[in-house]
Amino acid sequence: MRYGKRVMSVMLSLALLGTSVSLTGCGSSSKKAENGELNLFIWTEYVPDSVISDFEKEYGIKVNVSTFSSNEDMLAKVKSEDEGTYDIVQPSDYMVESMIKQEMLEKLDQKALTNLSNIGDQYLDPSYDPGNVYSVPYQGGVAAIGVNTDKVKTDIKGYKDLFDSSLKGQIVALDDYRAVIGMTERSMGLSMNETDTSKLSKVADKLQTIKDNIAVYDSDSPKSSLISGDCNVSYCWAAEIALAMDENPAIKIVFPEEGAYKFIDNWAICKGAKNYDNAMKFINYMCDDKVAGKVIEEFPYLNVNQKAVEANEDYSKNEAKNIPSDVFEKGEFVSNLDTDTLKVYNDMWNKLKN
């Protein structure tokens, strides 16, 4: 997850086709890689280049970085490559659970995680990985609503208000089928992971009523449409709204009263990783509070490093960046759905966008 680029492929079960992955080497260590290499497969624009470069210099490990822009693309790519191609991946909550079930992750060396105590208790021992056996949380957030109050006079309090006809052609929304369909479900008092076909039929009908309101689908940089004034309302990650607020004080964030779509991205080690020890060093390094502080400065998502958050007053007091605990607790994670249900979601999405 990087600045808003949290695009999700349309179907997990159909995603094992070719994907385009950007390969970029981050950092140019002045120290030779006398201690081997490390191969990362991470979200685009989510880990500062300077942090990776500093790790290389401190440990003498050469870091090779590949990037992805959806959990499904990441999963498909890992499956298509030889085991051991990647050492570390960065799956979101539901994808951690899926990869565990598919036996695609290595158990972590808990003794090597000396910095794990910096992580807030509320983010540890998650339902998708009890005991953090396979994963360590990195950053997270919620899908909130951004409103240009100079242009929009409608009192927007939740997801349901995005369907108001007065917002025709004014919304920039995430190009993410689970996010948009999930928002529709939440607006109806349903779970984002609804499987009942009769209820999904009603969701499909309501989803069509927002079609004319959405002017742009953008998961790369939705803040751009909000800042430029091309759109006056956004449904996107809170961090994107926070950046837009920095540019225009008239832009405000609204946390949906129905409870937001929430996520946590994690560090995990691929099954058969060739550089397991180096991977453990990197994950522990990323849990260091000073390192997390650098991440906060560049990528203002919800940071799970409690010590780093407490050290940054500007960040800790900014609710668009440091999501209030009650907002996060009220939210809902996306869950893995069966193939038949995913096909229903896929059909809804295609009908909305066509």
C-alpha positions as CSV (number, residue, x, y, z in Angstrom):
1,M,0.0,0.0,0.0
2,R,1.7,3.1,-0.8
3,Y,0.1,6.5,-1.5
4,G,-3.3,5.2,-2.3
5,K,-2.1,2.6,-4.8
6,R,-4.0,-0.3,-3.3
7,V,-5.6,-1.6,-6.5
8,M,-7.1,-5.1,-6.1
9,S,-7.3,-7.5,-9.1
10,V,-10.9,-8.5,-9.9
11,M,-10.8,-12.1,-8.8
12,L,-8.3,-14.1,-6.7
13,S,-9.3,-17.3,-8.4
14,L,-8.8,-15.9,-11.9
15,A,-5.7,-13.9,-11.1
16,L,-3.1,-16.5,-11.8
17,L,-2.5,-15.1,-15.3
18,G,0.4,-12.8,-16.3
19,T,1.0,-9.8,-14.2
20,S,3.3,-6.8,-14.7
21,V,5.7,-6.2,-11.9
22,S,8.1,-3.4,-11.6
23,L,11.7,-4.2,-10.7
24,T,13.7,-1.5,-9.0
25,G,16.9,-1.6,-7.0
26,C,16.6,0.7,-4.0
27,G,19.5,2.3,-2.4
28,S,23.2,2.2,-3.5
29,S,25.1,1.0,-0.6
30,S,28.6,2.2,-0.3
31,K,29.4,-1.0,1.5
32,K,29.8,-4.2,-0.4
33,A,27.2,-6.9,0.1
34,E,29.6,-9.1,2.2
35,N,26.6,-10.5,4.1
36,G,24.6,-11.7,1.1
37,E,21.3,-10.5,-0.4
38,L,17.6,-10.0,0.4
39,N,14.8,-10.1,-2.1
40,L,11.7,-8.0,-1.3
41,F,8.3,-8.1,-3.0
42,I,6.5,-5.0,-1.6
43,W,3.7,-2.5,-2.3
44,T,4.6,0.3,-4.6
45,E,5.6,3.6,-2.9
46,Y,5.3,2.2,0.6
47,V,8.8,1.7,2.0
48,P,11.1,4.7,1.8
49,D,14.1,4.2,-0.4
50,S,16.3,5.8,2.3
51,V,15.2,3.2,4.8
52,I,16.2,0.4,2.5
53,S,19.5,2.1,1.7
54,D,20.3,2.6,5.4
55,F,19.6,-1.1,6.1
56,E,22.0,-2.1,3.3
57,K,24.7,0.1,4.8
58,E,24.2,-1.1,8.4
59,Y,24.1,-4.8,7.6
60,G,26.2,-5.1,4.4
61,I,23.2,-6.9,2.7
62,K,22.3,-6.1,-0.9
63,V,18.5,-5.5,-1.1
64,N,16.7,-6.3,-4.4
65,V,13.2,-4.8,-4.6
66,S,10.2,-5.8,-6.7
67,T,6.9,-4.1,-6.4
68,F,3.2,-5.0,-6.8
69,S,0.0,-3.0,-6.6
70,S,-2.5,-5.6,-5.5
71,N,-2.6,-8.5,-3.1
72,E,-3.9,-10.7,-5.9
73,D,-1.1,-9.7,-8.3
74,M,1.4,-10.5,-5.6
75,L,-0.1,-13.9,-4.9
76,A,-0.2,-14.8,-8.6
77,K,3.4,-13.7,-9.1
78,V,4.8,-15.6,-6.1
79,K,2.9,-18.8,-7.4
80,S,4.3,-18.4,-10.9
81,E,7.9,-18.1,-9.8
82,D,10.2,-20.8,-8.5
83,E,10.1,-21.2,-4.7
84,G,12.7,-19.0,-3.0
85,T,12.5,-16.2,-5.7
86,Y,11.3,-13.8,-3.0
87,D,12.3,-13.7,0.6
88,I,9.9,-11.2,2.0
89,V,6.4,-10.3,0.9
90,Q,4.0,-7.6,2.2
91,P,0.5,-9.1,2.3
92,S,-2.6,-7.5,3.8
93,D,-4.6,-9.1,6.6
94,Y,-6.8,-11.4,4.6
95,M,-4.0,-12.4,2.2
96,V,-1.8,-13.4,5.1
97,E,-4.6,-15.8,6.1
98,S,-4.9,-17.1,2.6
99,M,-1.1,-17.7,2.2
100,I,-1.0,-19.5,5.6
101,K,-3.7,-21.9,4.4
102,Q,-1.9,-22.5,1.2
103,E,1.4,-23.2,3.1
104,M,3.2,-20.3,1.3
105,L,4.8,-18.7,4.3
106,E,7.6,-19.6,6.7
107,K,7.2,-19.4,10.5
108,L,9.1,-16.4,12.0
109,D,11.9,-16.7,14.4
110,Q,10.3,-15.0,17.4
111,K,13.6,-14.8,19.3
112,A,15.0,-12.6,16.4
113,L,12.2,-10.1,16.8
114,T,13.7,-8.0,19.6
115,N,11.9,-4.9,18.4
116,L,8.4,-6.4,18.4
117,S,7.7,-4.8,21.7
118,N,7.5,-1.4,19.9
119,I,4.3,-2.6,18.1
120,G,1.0,-1.6,19.8
121,D,-0.7,-4.5,21.5
122,Q,-3.9,-3.8,19.6
123,Y,-2.2,-4.8,16.4
124,L,-0.6,-8.0,17.7
125,D,-2.2,-11.5,17.8
126,P,-4.6,-10.7,14.9
127,S,-7.4,-13.0,13.9
128,Y,-5.8,-13.7,10.5
129,D,-2.5,-14.8,12.2
130,P,-3.0,-15.7,15.9
131,G,0.3,-15.2,17.8
132,N,2.0,-13.6,14.8
133,V,3.5,-16.9,13.9
134,Y,3.8,-15.9,10.2
135,S,3.5,-12.2,10.0
136,V,4.4,-8.8,11.7
137,P,2.2,-5.8,11.1
138,Y,3.7,-2.8,9.3
139,Q,1.1,-0.1,8.4
140,G,-2.7,0.1,7.9
141,G,-5.6,2.5,7.6
142,V,-9.2,2.9,6.6
143,A,-11.2,3.9,3.5
144,A,-12.6,7.2,4.5
145,I,-14.4,10.1,2.7
146,G,-12.7,13.3,1.7
147,V,-14.9,16.4,1.2
148,N,-14.1,19.8,-0.2
149,T,-16.3,21.9,2.1
150,D,-16.0,24.9,-0.1
151,K,-17.8,23.1,-2.9
152,V,-20.0,20.5,-1.2
153,K,-22.8,21.6,1.1
154,T,-24.3,18.2,1.5
155,D,-23.9,16.9,5.1
156,I,-21.9,13.8,4.5
157,K,-21.6,11.5,7.5
158,G,-21.2,8.1,6.0
159,Y,-21.0,5.8,3.0
160,K,-24.7,6.0,2.5
161,D,-24.4,9.7,1.7
162,L,-22.2,9.0,-1.3
163,F,-25.3,7.7,-3.2
164,D,-27.0,11.1,-3.0
165,S,-27.9,12.3,-6.5
166,S,-26.6,15.8,-5.7
167,L,-23.1,14.3,-6.0
168,K,-23.4,13.3,-9.6
169,G,-20.0,13.4,-11.3
170,Q,-18.2,14.6,-8.2
171,I,-16.7,11.5,-6.7
172,V,-13.2,10.0,-7.2
173,A,-13.4,6.4,-5.9
174,L,-10.9,3.6,-5.3
175,D,-10.5,1.4,-8.4
176,D,-11.0,-1.6,-6.0
177,Y,-14.0,-3.9,-6.3
178,R,-13.9,-5.1,-2.7
179,A,-13.7,-1.5,-1.4
180,V,-16.5,-0.1,-3.6
181,I,-18.8,-3.1,-3.2
182,G,-17.9,-3.3,0.5
183,M,-18.8,0.3,1.0
184,T,-22.1,-0.3,-0.6
185,E,-22.7,-3.3,1.7
186,R,-21.8,-1.2,4.8
187,S,-24.2,1.5,3.7
188,M,-27.0,-1.1,3.8
189,G,-26.0,-2.4,7.2
190,L,-24.4,-5.5,5.8
191,S,-21.0,-7.0,6.1
192,M,-18.3,-6.2,3.5
193,N,-18.0,-10.0,3.3
194,E,-21.6,-10.7,2.6
195,T,-22.3,-14.1,0.9
196,D,-26.1,-14.4,1.0
197,T,-27.1,-14.4,-2.7
198,S,-30.5,-12.7,-2.0
199,K,-28.8,-9.9,-0.1
200,L,-26.1,-9.6,-2.8
201,S,-28.9,-9.1,-5.3
202,K,-30.0,-6.0,-3.4
203,V,-26.4,-4.8,-3.1
204,A,-26.0,-5.1,-6.9
205,D,-29.1,-2.9,-7.4
206,K,-27.9,-0.3,-5.0
207,L,-24.4,-0.3,-6.4
208,Q,-25.8,0.8,-9.8
209,T,-27.2,4.0,-8.1
210,I,-23.8,5.4,-7.5
211,K,-22.6,4.9,-11.0
212,D,-23.3,8.4,-12.2
213,N,-21.8,9.9,-9.0
214,I,-18.4,8.4,-9.7
215,A,-16.4,10.5,-12.1
216,V,-13.0,8.8,-11.7
217,Y,-11.8,5.4,-10.4
218,D,-8.3,5.9,-9.1
219,S,-6.2,3.9,-6.7
220,D,-2.9,5.3,-7.8
221,S,-3.4,8.9,-6.6
222,P,-7.0,9.7,-5.8
223,K,-5.9,12.8,-3.9
224,S,-4.9,14.4,-7.2
225,S,-8.5,14.7,-8.4
226,L,-9.5,16.1,-5.0
227,I,-6.7,18.7,-4.9
228,S,-7.2,19.8,-8.5
229,G,-10.9,20.3,-8.0
230,D,-11.8,17.8,-10.7
231,C,-13.7,16.0,-8.0
232,N,-15.1,17.4,-4.8
233,V,-15.6,14.2,-2.9
234,S,-13.3,11.1,-2.5
235,Y,-13.7,7.6,-1.3
236,C,-10.2,6.5,-0.7
237,W,-7.5,5.7,1.9
238,A,-7.3,8.2,4.8
239,A,-3.6,8.8,4.1
240,E,-4.5,10.1,0.6
241,I,-7.0,12.5,2.2
242,A,-4.5,13.6,4.7
243,L,-2.1,14.6,1.9
244,A,-4.9,16.5,0.2
245,M,-5.8,18.3,3.4
246,D,-2.2,19.5,3.6
247,E,-2.7,21.1,0.2
248,N,-6.2,22.5,0.7
249,P,-7.5,23.3,4.2
250,A,-11.1,23.3,2.9
251,I,-10.8,19.5,2.4
252,K,-12.0,17.6,5.4
253,I,-12.0,13.9,6.3
254,V,-15.2,12.0,7.3
255,F,-15.0,8.6,8.9
256,P,-18.1,6.7,7.9
257,E,-20.6,6.3,10.7
258,E,-21.4,2.8,9.4
259,G,-17.8,1.6,10.2
260,A,-15.0,1.8,7.7
261,Y,-13.2,-0.7,5.5
262,K,-9.9,-1.2,7.4
263,F,-6.7,-3.0,6.6
264,I,-3.3,-3.9,8.0
265,D,-0.3,-4.7,5.8
266,N,2.3,-7.1,7.1
267,W,5.8,-8.4,6.7
268,A,6.0,-12.1,6.0
269,I,8.7,-14.6,4.7
270,C,8.0,-16.7,1.7
271,K,8.2,-20.5,1.9
272,G,11.6,-21.7,0.8
273,A,13.2,-18.2,1.2
274,K,16.9,-18.4,0.4
275,N,17.9,-15.6,2.7
276,Y,15.8,-16.4,5.8
277,D,18.2,-14.9,8.3
278,N,18.6,-11.7,6.4
279,A,14.8,-11.5,6.1
280,M,14.5,-11.8,9.9
281,K,17.0,-9.0,10.3
282,F,15.1,-6.8,7.9
283,I,11.7,-7.4,9.6
284,N,13.2,-6.6,13.0
285,Y,14.9,-3.5,11.6
286,M,11.5,-2.3,10.3
287,C,10.1,-2.6,13.8
288,D,12.8,-0.2,15.2
289,D,11.1,2.9,16.4
290,K,13.5,5.3,14.7
291,V,13.1,3.5,11.4
292,A,9.3,3.6,11.8
293,G,9.7,7.3,12.5
294,K,11.2,7.8,9.0
295,V,8.4,5.8,7.5
296,I,5.8,8.1,9.2
297,E,7.4,11.2,7.7
298,E,7.2,9.9,4.1
299,F,4.1,7.6,4.1
300,P,1.5,8.9,6.6
301,Y,-0.6,5.7,7.0
302,L,-1.7,4.3,10.3
303,N,1.6,3.2,11.8
304,V,1.5,0.3,14.2
305,N,4.8,1.3,15.9
306,Q,3.5,2.8,19.2
307,K,6.9,4.1,20.3
308,A,7.4,5.9,17.0
309,V,3.9,7.4,17.0
310,E,4.4,8.7,20.6
311,A,7.6,10.5,19.5
312,N,5.9,12.4,16.6
313,E,3.3,14.8,18.1
314,D,2.3,16.3,14.7
315,Y,1.5,12.8,13.4
316,S,-0.1,11.5,16.6
317,K,-2.5,14.4,16.7
318,N,-3.5,14.2,13.1
319,E,-6.6,11.9,12.9
320,A,-6.4,11.6,9.1
321,K,-3.0,10.0,9.5
322,N,-3.1,8.4,12.9
323,I,-6.6,6.9,12.7
324,P,-8.5,7.1,16.1
325,S,-8.6,3.8,17.8
326,D,-12.5,3.8,18.0
327,V,-12.7,4.3,14.2
328,F,-10.4,1.4,13.5
329,E,-12.1,-0.9,16.0
330,K,-15.5,-0.1,14.5
331,G,-14.2,-1.0,11.0
332,E,-14.2,-4.3,9.2
333,F,-11.5,-6.3,7.5
334,V,-12.0,-7.8,4.1
335,S,-12.2,-11.6,4.3
336,N,-11.4,-14.3,1.8
337,L,-14.5,-15.4,-0.1
338,D,-15.3,-18.6,-1.9
339,T,-15.0,-18.8,-5.6
340,D,-18.7,-18.6,-6.3
341,T,-19.2,-15.5,-4.2
342,L,-16.2,-13.8,-5.8
343,K,-17.8,-14.4,-9.2
344,V,-20.9,-12.6,-8.0
345,Y,-18.7,-9.7,-6.8
346,N,-16.9,-9.7,-10.1
347,D,-20.1,-9.5,-12.1
348,M,-21.3,-6.6,-10.0
349,W,-18.1,-4.8,-10.6
350,N,-18.0,-5.3,-14.3
351,K,-21.6,-4.1,-14.6
352,L,-20.8,-0.9,-12.6
353,K,-17.8,0.0,-14.7
354,N,-19.1,-0.9,-18.1
